[in-house]
Amino acid sequence: MRLRSLRRRLPSRVRMTTVFAAAVALTASLTSAVPSSAGTSAPAAERAAARSAERGGPGQPEAHDVVLAVHGGAGTALDPDHTSPAEERAYRAGLTDALRAGQRVLRRGGDSVAAVEAAVRVLEDNELFNAGKGAVFTADAGHELDASIMRGSDQAAGAVAGVRSVRNPISAARLVMDRTRHVLLAGEGADDFAARAGLPTVTQDYYWTQRRWDQLMAAKEKERGARDGRGGDEGPRAKDAGAKGAGAKGAGAKGAGAKGADSTKGTVGAVALDGRHHLAAATSTGGMTNKMPGRIGDSPLIGAGTYAKDGTVAASATGHGEVFIRGAATATIAHLMEYSRLGVAQAAHQVLIKQLPQLGGDGGVIALDGKGTFDAPHSSPGMLYGYLTRDGRIITKIFPSESPANE
């Protein structure tokens, strides 16, 4: 029932408090309509209304009592008009499986570090996402993967960059944290360390998928068009994407419900709060389609793509990596909370929506504080993410209507 209809049916003598109570009831009914599991689909208008009901406005948290959240990248996300029911189920199931993996760790008393590692490993093994198995191609048709992890209790951290033979880079990052005196290992040294530590290794063809190859070919063609002066009919938005060498992190699949060729910035990540109130964050990526060999983005850099500190925030970012590095994105969120006393949603909104776009890039972040307050602001048209509440409820969001860009 619409609120306007309810107003018309009320006698004129009804006091305003009754109208307010009706509005509260309407908000509760809209919130209950949010899809809570993989495969659940609602009309776009209902999803947008539910999203509006959840948020109280810019800088307001999306959810409370959250213990784990994951993301599968920011960008234009998926177009509901061109996403089949099977594709929708697959994306929701991917996010849900990651949340379930972390939930199992937390339920048996595991810590937040183990929970985010478990969640990200699942996403790395799912070729829908630009990490691990689904990693995008570099300009020379190779694969170079990055990952980082951070523990909030003592701010210990580990990361790997440019690895080419580690099946699960996030586990290599954790080993750097747990077994070395370093924070970041790169290239051949990181691959060798992971192999000596007993992590599963793979050859480059393990990461190969047809849709990522098609994205590389499309990026090469766009580059050729830009060099030859072909592409003047694409419009400024398309030309900007082409000028970046199809540089969106992990552009989504052609024919997989994507809005345009540059559909997702497919970094994956997780944040968690365990039973001892410790925070942790993890991020993993295959980088940017058609990136220069050796390019390293924000994902393995502590304070840019990943940050965790007890008492403030656990955050994992996704977007234009160079901008997130220059803006020290996740560390700035933590500093705004610690020194300016902003709430997690206010701080994340200030960085993602106000500051980073001024540096020339967009993206998103999942941010969780020590009380379970959660927000997922993004300046990109959409972001794939989901979260788990303390009572076991799972919410997944993959369409822009479920998670419209913040302003």
Secondary structure, DSSP 8 states (H G I E B T S, - for coil): --HHHHHHHS-TTS-HHHHHHHHHHHHHHHHTTS--STT----HHHHHHHHHHH--STT--SBSSEEEEEEEEEES-B-GGG--HHHHHHHHHHHHHHHHHHHHHHHTT--HHHHHHHHHHHHHT-TTSSSGGG---BTTS---EEEEEEETTT--EEEEEEESSBS-HHHHHHHHHHHSS-SEEEHHHHHHHHHHTT--B--GGGG--HHHHHHHHHHHHHHHHHHHT--TTSHHHHHHHHHTTS-SBT---TTTTBSSS--EE--EEEEEE-TT--EEEEEEE--BTTB-TT---STTSBTTTEEEETTTEEEEEEE-HHHHHHTTHHHHHHHHHHHS---HHHHHHIIIIIIGGGGT--EEEEEE-TTS-EE--BSSSEEEEEEEETTS-EEEE-STTTS----
